[in-house]
Amino acid sequence: MKRRLAILLCLIVTACSSLADRQALAPRLTRTSGWSFETLTGGSFAMAAAVAPLRASPTLVVYLEGDGFAYVTRSRPASDPTPLDPTALRLALAHPDQGVNLAWLGRPCQYVMSPECRAAYWTDRRYAPEIVDGISAAIDQLKARSHATRLVLVGYSGGGAIAALLAARRGDVARLVTVAGDLDLGYWTARQKLTPLSGSLDPADFAPALAGVPQVHFAGGKDEVVGTDVARAYLARLPASAPARLIEVPAFSHSCCWVRDWPQLFAQADQ
């Protein structure tokens, strides 16, 4: 019995330590780079944010984090969706110096829990209208602070879906950039034989509103999580005249090696 209790205690301590490590990583990366780490409120949610020192620029580039640690197993949701590694934040910190304003937003319930947080908001309702509204409100605050007039939205993985949904509803998005973005949820869940994300908005359904937005979508040829076919399914919903490009990087997976090569890759999106 004592041995079982010791094992259980060890597992509990390990889990807590893992969550503590996850929650500490983004603030540490942010402050090491000279950015500020703070909490913003959007709608009913509190959101972690990282902000670079302000520049005298009309452009604000906002990076949006992926879905994070949504599931412990295929069928068991995590108790906290804070990412194991915040890839979108690392991309933001690797952004080439262009004299623009830079910021990053974690998704609701990552790094900071609100009373409204429940597992549905990082599982089937991860792209719910209230999630998109909350993130949009947080972006409004960042935009007002920087006195920016135009936005560039960069979303990684599920953050790409959020970025597209924001671009479809806002009139100030000058460019949409996604990295391994989950842009056609209906196609993706059917291909993966997953339960549809009930309560979530699907970027592909907003193709008419996105048809005029300049956009570049990066996809890895070895990505087994989302894959280039998801990006192609989304692009097929846009008219042929839409200012949209797919840049496939054959050797890259879902996580490798976007951060390493991001300055050069973003230069391609900027062309």
CORQUI-V701169 format. One record per residue. RES is the residue in three letters. PHI is phi in radians with two decimals (999 if undefined). D_LAST is the distance of its C-alpha to the last C-alpha in Angstrom with 1 decimal. Layout:
res=(RES | RES)
phi=(PHI | PHI)
d_last=(D_LAST | D_LAST)
//
This chain:
res=(MET | LYS | ARG | ARG | LEU | ALA | ILE | LEU | LEU | CYS | LEU | ILE | VAL | THR | ALA | CYS | SER | SER | LEU | ALA | ASP | ARG | GLN | ALA | LEU | ALA | PRO | ARG | LEU | THR | ARG | THR | SER | GLY | TRP | SER | PHE | GLU | THR | LEU | THR | GLY | GLY | SER | PHE | ALA | MET | ALA | ALA | ALA | VAL | ALA | PRO | LEU | ARG | ALA | SER | PRO | THR | LEU | VAL | VAL | TYR | LEU | GLU | GLY | ASP | GLY | PHE | ALA | TYR | VAL | THR | ARG | SER | ARG | PRO | ALA | SER | ASP | PRO | THR | PRO | LEU | ASP | PRO | THR | ALA | LEU | ARG | LEU | ALA | LEU | ALA | HIS | PRO | ASP | GLN | GLY | VAL | ASN | LEU | ALA | TRP | LEU | GLY | ARG | PRO | CYS | GLN | TYR | VAL | MET | SER | PRO | GLU | CYS | ARG | ALA | ALA | TYR | TRP | THR | ASP | ARG | ARG | TYR | ALA | PRO | GLU | ILE | VAL | ASP | GLY | ILE | SER | ALA | ALA | ILE | ASP | GLN | LEU | LYS | ALA | ARG | SER | HIS | ALA | THR | ARG | LEU | VAL | LEU | VAL | GLY | TYR | SER | GLY | GLY | GLY | ALA | ILE | ALA | ALA | LEU | LEU | ALA | ALA | ARG | ARG | GLY | ASP | VAL | ALA | ARG | LEU | VAL | THR | VAL | ALA | GLY | ASP | LEU | ASP | LEU | GLY | TYR | TRP | THR | ALA | ARG | GLN | LYS | LEU | THR | PRO | LEU | SER | GLY | SER | LEU | ASP | PRO | ALA | ASP | PHE | ALA | PRO | ALA | LEU | ALA | GLY | VAL | PRO | GLN | VAL | HIS | PHE | ALA | GLY | GLY | LYS | ASP | GLU | VAL | VAL | GLY | THR | ASP | VAL | ALA | ARG | ALA | TYR | LEU | ALA | ARG | LEU | PRO | ALA | SER | ALA | PRO | ALA | ARG | LEU | ILE | GLU | VAL | PRO | ALA | PHE | SER | HIS | SER | CYS | CYS | TRP | VAL | ARG | ASP | TRP | PRO | GLN | LEU | PHE | ALA | GLN | ALA | ASP | GLN)
phi=(999 | -1.07 | -1.13 | -1.11 | -1.12 | -1.14 | -1.11 | -1.06 | -1.09 | -1.09 | -1.12 | -1.11 | -1.10 | -1.09 | -1.10 | -1.11 | -1.09 | -1.10 | -1.12 | -1.07 | -1.11 | -1.09 | -1.23 | -1.49 | -1.15 | -1.08 | -1.03 | -1.16 | -1.06 | -1.10 | -1.22 | -1.08 | -1.57 | 1.46 | -1.62 | -1.72 | -1.99 | -2.62 | -2.08 | -1.96 | -1.94 | -2.32 | 1.11 | -1.64 | -2.04 | -1.67 | -2.34 | -1.27 | -2.43 | -2.19 | -2.30 | -1.35 | -0.92 | -1.17 | -2.07 | -1.51 | -2.44 | -1.39 | -1.88 | -2.06 | -1.73 | -2.01 | -1.66 | -2.04 | -1.21 | -1.31 | -1.19 | 1.38 | -1.53 | -1.34 | -2.29 | -1.39 | -2.25 | -1.01 | -2.02 | -1.98 | -1.13 | -1.27 | -1.45 | -2.61 | -1.54 | -0.94 | -1.07 | -1.13 | -2.58 | -1.39 | -1.07 | -1.09 | -1.14 | -1.09 | -1.10 | -1.06 | -1.21 | -1.66 | -1.03 | -1.11 | -1.27 | -2.09 | 1.31 | -1.73 | -1.44 | -2.25 | -2.66 | -2.34 | -2.20 | -1.32 | -1.39 | -0.89 | 1.43 | -1.56 | 1.25 | -2.45 | -1.61 | -1.79 | -0.99 | -1.37 | -1.15 | -2.59 | -0.99 | -0.99 | -1.38 | -2.20 | -2.14 | -1.34 | -1.92 | -1.15 | -2.08 | -1.16 | -0.94 | -1.20 | -1.19 | -1.10 | -1.06 | -1.10 | -1.15 | -1.07 | -1.14 | -1.14 | -1.12 | -0.98 | -1.15 | -1.14 | -1.14 | -1.11 | -1.13 | -1.56 | 1.03 | -1.37 | -2.01 | -2.45 | -2.03 | -2.06 | -1.80 | -2.17 | -2.11 | -1.79 | 0.95 | -1.11 | -1.14 | -1.17 | -1.10 | -1.09 | -1.04 | -1.15 | -1.12 | -1.16 | -1.10 | -1.26 | -1.89 | -1.72 | -1.80 | -1.99 | -1.57 | -1.43 | -2.76 | -2.03 | -2.26 | -2.18 | -2.21 | 0.91 | -1.36 | -1.57 | -1.76 | -2.33 | -1.18 | -1.07 | -1.11 | -1.12 | -1.15 | -1.17 | -1.12 | -1.47 | 1.01 | -1.83 | -1.15 | -0.94 | -1.41 | -1.10 | 1.57 | -1.76 | -1.44 | -1.93 | -0.94 | -1.08 | -1.27 | -1.85 | -0.94 | -1.03 | -1.28 | -1.68 | -1.09 | -1.72 | -1.56 | -1.04 | -2.64 | -2.29 | -2.16 | -1.62 | -2.45 | -1.60 | -1.15 | -1.90 | -1.36 | -1.70 | -1.59 | -1.96 | 1.64 | -1.15 | -1.15 | -1.20 | -1.09 | -1.17 | -1.09 | -1.15 | -1.09 | -1.16 | -1.43 | -1.52 | -1.15 | -1.05 | -1.47 | -1.11 | -1.38 | -2.22 | -2.27 | -1.91 | -1.99 | -1.63 | -1.92 | -0.97 | -1.51 | -1.60 | -1.78 | -1.18 | -1.91 | -1.84 | -2.34 | -1.07 | -1.15 | -0.99 | -1.86 | -1.07 | -0.98 | -1.24 | -1.16 | -1.10 | -1.04 | -1.21 | -1.19 | -1.48 | -1.37)
d_last=(65.0 | 64.1 | 61.7 | 60.0 | 59.6 | 58.2 | 55.6 | 54.7 | 54.4 | 52.2 | 49.9 | 49.7 | 49.1 | 46.4 | 44.6 | 44.9 | 43.6 | 40.6 | 39.7 | 40.3 | 38.1 | 35.3 | 35.7 | 35.8 | 32.7 | 30.1 | 32.0 | 32.5 | 28.9 | 28.0 | 30.7 | 30.3 | 26.8 | 28.2 | 27.1 | 29.7 | 30.7 | 32.4 | 33.5 | 32.4 | 34.3 | 32.7 | 35.3 | 37.8 | 35.7 | 35.1 | 31.7 | 30.7 | 28.0 | 26.4 | 25.1 | 23.7 | 25.4 | 24.4 | 22.2 | 22.4 | 19.1 | 18.7 | 16.2 | 17.7 | 15.9 | 18.5 | 18.8 | 21.4 | 23.8 | 24.9 | 28.3 | 30.0 | 33.4 | 34.4 | 37.1 | 39.7 | 40.5 | 39.3 | 41.8 | 42.4 | 40.1 | 39.6 | 41.4 | 38.4 | 34.7 | 33.4 | 31.0 | 32.3 | 29.1 | 26.5 | 23.3 | 21.1 | 22.8 | 22.1 | 18.4 | 18.6 | 20.6 | 18.1 | 15.2 | 13.8 | 15.5 | 13.4 | 16.6 | 16.2 | 19.0 | 19.0 | 21.5 | 22.5 | 25.0 | 27.4 | 28.7 | 32.1 | 35.0 | 33.0 | 34.4 | 36.5 | 38.8 | 39.7 | 43.0 | 41.2 | 39.6 | 40.8 | 39.7 | 38.6 | 35.6 | 34.1 | 35.4 | 35.8 | 34.8 | 31.8 | 29.7 | 32.6 | 32.2 | 33.8 | 31.3 | 28.3 | 30.3 | 31.1 | 27.5 | 26.5 | 29.4 | 28.4 | 24.8 | 26.7 | 28.6 | 25.6 | 23.9 | 27.2 | 27.8 | 24.5 | 24.9 | 21.3 | 20.6 | 17.4 | 16.5 | 13.8 | 15.7 | 15.3 | 18.2 | 19.7 | 22.2 | 24.4 | 22.4 | 19.7 | 22.4 | 23.2 | 19.7 | 19.6 | 23.1 | 22.3 | 19.4 | 21.9 | 24.5 | 22.8 | 21.6 | 19.6 | 16.7 | 13.4 | 11.4 | 13.0 | 12.2 | 15.1 | 16.3 | 19.4 | 19.9 | 23.1 | 22.0 | 25.0 | 28.1 | 30.6 | 29.3 | 28.9 | 32.4 | 34.0 | 32.5 | 33.6 | 37.0 | 36.6 | 38.2 | 35.9 | 34.5 | 37.0 | 36.2 | 32.4 | 29.9 | 27.7 | 24.0 | 24.5 | 27.3 | 24.9 | 22.7 | 23.8 | 22.8 | 19.3 | 18.7 | 17.0 | 14.9 | 11.1 | 11.0 | 10.0 | 13.1 | 13.8 | 17.3 | 19.6 | 21.7 | 24.7 | 24.4 | 27.9 | 27.6 | 25.0 | 23.5 | 21.0 | 23.6 | 23.4 | 19.7 | 20.5 | 23.5 | 21.6 | 19.0 | 22.2 | 23.3 | 20.5 | 20.9 | 19.3 | 17.6 | 15.9 | 12.1 | 12.1 | 10.9 | 13.0 | 12.1 | 15.6 | 16.6 | 20.1 | 21.9 | 21.1 | 23.6 | 23.6 | 23.9 | 23.1 | 21.0 | 18.1 | 19.2 | 19.8 | 16.3 | 14.4 | 12.9 | 11.3 | 10.4 | 8.9 | 6.6 | 5.4 | 5.6 | 3.8 | 0.0)
//
